[in-house]
Amino acid sequence: MKVTEHISNAQGTLISFEILPPLKGRSINSIYDHLDPLMEFSPSWINVTYHRSETAFKKKVDGSFEKVEVRKRPGTVGICAAIMNHYKVDTVPHLICGGFNKRETEDALIDLNFVGVDNVLVLRGDAAKNETVFEPEPNGNAYAIDLLKQVTNLNTGIYQEEDIREGFRTNFCIGVAGYPEKHFEAPNLETDLSFLKAKVDAGAEYIITQMFFDNKKFFSFVQNCREAGINIPIIPGLKPISNKKQLSVIPRTFHVDIPTQLSLEIMKCKNDADVEKVGIEWLVSQSQELKKEGVPVLHYYTLGKPKVIHNVVKAVM
Ligand SMILES: Cc1cc2nc3c(=O)[nH]c(=O)nc-3n(C[C@H](O)[C@H](O)[C@H](O)COP(=O)(O)OP(=O)(O)OC[C@H]3O[C@@H](n4cnc5c(N)ncnc54)[C@H](O)[C@@H]3O)c2cc1C
């Protein structure tokens, strides 16, 4: 079922979770171990992230270095199929521009359609670790909107091969990312919003936001979106803080602020167990307020913290 159908059929606020594929070398059971305790909350769907390969230099026996491409977390398409089969729950695979050309993306979309996935979240991805700015692949998509248009084309039967213009029409429901505190490369909030509006005009059906720790920023983002004529569902992305290092890692990695009150409380903590408690309390109160304000879905980035997320959702439901 499509994300938009889940939302329009809902009586109240829904729950969804986001997971990462396991590191290469681990089994699908690590996904089940992660998700098993969270399934009691009947999530409407599970998002599965997508990861580009990274360039690494491996030392050879003669002392020289060999350049190799390593994808540390493969398996997004297979994990979606496995989750749907194992739990009978919908999945939302992420698709990214970075590291993929349009034909590879098309093949992934065909696989997703064949295994019965109805949704995709289309993203640009970040620059590769050895690049300072994002560089698309040759014949790849440069921005999320270009990838989005590739999916809407496939939804109308237009494939990359020039002789397939009336092929099988997929029917993917397409989501995009939004940034309450602005995407870090955008010159200002207004410009970022205008690119978000362009994604919506091109066919995006819902938005999932970057994490935020101050609900005021989310509410103001939603208001700005509505004033700009963006009328599709906006789903808040939520993440718990569970250790002191995150006070600097989260702003550096995700370009979001930690509110003063939260950072002061975390700095007072004696150990990470105390930080986890503070992080849970903060996220519970954020979630309760968002629910009260009638957000369509609470979307949790579970990222290796299923027990913490379990405690949060238990308190919110
Ligand atoms: C909910 C969510 C899930 C994510 N999942 C993943 C994942 O699974 N894998 C992964 O690698 N990354 C993931 N990311 C990270 C994401 O890929 C990065 O934040 C990336 O830097 C931007 O992606 P985007 O889709 O927002 O890009 P875009 O919408 O393409 O925007 C990128 C930047 O370009 C600007 N821009 C947009 N269109 C244009 C244009 N036409 N001309 C000029 N500038 C333009 C925007 O303002 C922005 O600054 C996720 C992010 C979020 C919020």
Ligand as a Chemical Component Dictionary entry (heavy atoms), coordinates in Angstrom:
data_LIG
# 
_chem_comp.id                   LIG 
_chem_comp.type                 NON-POLYMER 
_chem_comp.pdbx_formal_charge   0 
_chem_comp.three_letter_code    LIG 
# 
loop_
_chem_comp_atom.comp_id 
_chem_comp_atom.atom_id 
_chem_comp_atom.alt_atom_id 
_chem_comp_atom.type_symbol 
_chem_comp_atom.charge 
_chem_comp_atom.model_Cartn_x 
_chem_comp_atom.model_Cartn_y 
_chem_comp_atom.model_Cartn_z 
_chem_comp_atom.pdbx_ordinal 
LIG C1  C1  C 0 14.499 11.733 5.432  1  
LIG C2  C2  C 0 15.895 11.631 4.859  2  
LIG C3  C3  C 0 16.383 10.389 4.449  3  
LIG C4  C4  C 0 17.668 10.284 3.903  4  
LIG N1  N1  N 0 18.117 9.047  3.479  5  
LIG C5  C5  C 0 19.325 8.932  2.873  6  
LIG C6  C6  C 0 19.776 7.682  2.341  7  
LIG O1  O1  O 0 19.098 6.656  2.448  8  
LIG N2  N2  N 0 20.981 7.632  1.748  9  
LIG C7  C7  C 0 21.771 8.748  1.609  10 
LIG O2  O2  O 0 22.861 8.638  1.036  11 
LIG N3  N3  N 0 21.375 9.954  2.080  12 
LIG C8  C8  C 0 20.175 10.075 2.721  13 
LIG N4  N4  N 0 19.746 11.300 3.189  14 
LIG C9  C9  C 0 20.654 12.456 3.088  15 
LIG C10 C10 C 0 20.453 13.238 1.762  16 
LIG O3  O3  O 0 20.834 12.439 0.682  17 
LIG C11 C11 C 0 21.315 14.498 1.855  18 
LIG O4  O4  O 0 20.791 15.384 2.817  19 
LIG C12 C12 C 0 21.604 15.223 0.544  20 
LIG O5  O5  O 0 22.672 16.137 0.786  21 
LIG C13 C13 C 0 20.433 16.025 -0.026 22 
LIG O6  O6  O 0 19.457 15.209 -0.510 23 
LIG P1  P1  P 0 18.068 15.847 -1.078 24 
LIG O7  O7  O 0 17.300 14.732 -1.632 25 
LIG O8  O8  O 0 17.459 16.717 -0.067 26 
LIG O9  O9  O 0 18.680 16.726 -2.298 27 
LIG P2  P2  P 0 18.055 17.824 -3.255 28 
LIG O10 O10 O 0 16.615 18.011 -3.092 29 
LIG O11 O11 O 0 18.583 17.496 -4.623 30 
LIG O12 O12 O 0 18.782 19.155 -2.711 31 
LIG C14 C14 C 0 20.199 19.174 -2.538 32 
LIG C15 C15 C 0 20.673 20.627 -2.456 33 
LIG O13 O13 O 0 20.575 21.226 -3.749 34 
LIG C16 C16 C 0 19.663 22.325 -3.750 35 
LIG N5  N5  N 0 18.905 22.171 -4.981 36 
LIG C17 C17 C 0 17.852 21.341 -5.213 37 
LIG N6  N6  N 0 17.472 21.437 -6.497 38 
LIG C18 C18 C 0 18.330 22.296 -7.095 39 
LIG C19 C19 C 0 18.483 22.802 -8.427 40 
LIG N7  N7  N 0 17.649 22.415 -9.411 41 
LIG N8  N8  N 0 19.479 23.690 -8.692 42 
LIG C20 C20 C 0 20.324 24.089 -7.708 43 
LIG N9  N9  N 0 20.222 23.657 -6.407 44 
LIG C21 C21 C 0 19.246 22.765 -6.126 45 
LIG C22 C22 C 0 18.837 22.203 -2.478 46 
LIG O14 O14 O 0 18.419 23.447 -1.960 47 
LIG C23 C23 C 0 19.850 21.537 -1.539 48 
LIG O15 O15 O 0 20.728 22.487 -0.995 49 
LIG C24 C24 C 0 18.499 11.447 3.776  50 
LIG C25 C25 C 0 17.994 12.681 4.222  51 
LIG C26 C26 C 0 16.719 12.790 4.764  52 
LIG C27 C27 C 0 16.238 14.125 5.247  53 
# 
loop_
_chem_comp_bond.comp_id 
_chem_comp_bond.atom_id_1 
_chem_comp_bond.atom_id_2 
_chem_comp_bond.value_order 
_chem_comp_bond.pdbx_ordinal 
LIG C1  C2  SING 1  
LIG C2  C3  SING 2  
LIG C2  C26 DOUB 3  
LIG C3  C4  DOUB 4  
LIG C4  N1  SING 5  
LIG C4  C24 SING 6  
LIG N1  C5  DOUB 7  
LIG C5  C6  SING 8  
LIG C5  C8  SING 9  
LIG C6  O1  DOUB 10 
LIG C6  N2  SING 11 
LIG N2  C7  SING 12 
LIG C7  O2  DOUB 13 
LIG C7  N3  SING 14 
LIG N3  C8  DOUB 15 
LIG C8  N4  SING 16 
LIG N4  C9  SING 17 
LIG N4  C24 SING 18 
LIG C9  C10 SING 19 
LIG C10 O3  SING 20 
LIG C10 C11 SING 21 
LIG C11 O4  SING 22 
LIG C11 C12 SING 23 
LIG C12 O5  SING 24 
LIG C12 C13 SING 25 
LIG C13 O6  SING 26 
LIG O6  P1  SING 27 
LIG P1  O7  DOUB 28 
LIG P1  O8  SING 29 
LIG P1  O9  SING 30 
LIG O9  P2  SING 31 
LIG P2  O10 DOUB 32 
LIG P2  O11 SING 33 
LIG P2  O12 SING 34 
LIG O12 C14 SING 35 
LIG C14 C15 SING 36 
LIG C15 O13 SING 37 
LIG C15 C23 SING 38 
LIG O13 C16 SING 39 
LIG C16 N5  SING 40 
LIG C16 C22 SING 41 
LIG N5  C17 SING 42 
LIG N5  C21 SING 43 
LIG C17 N6  DOUB 44 
LIG N6  C18 SING 45 
LIG C18 C19 SING 46 
LIG C18 C21 DOUB 47 
LIG C19 N7  SING 48 
LIG C19 N8  DOUB 49 
LIG N8  C20 SING 50 
LIG C20 N9  DOUB 51 
LIG N9  C21 SING 52 
LIG C22 O14 SING 53 
LIG C22 C23 SING 54 
LIG C23 O15 SING 55 
LIG C24 C25 DOUB 56 
LIG C25 C26 SING 57 
LIG C26 C27 SING 58 
# 
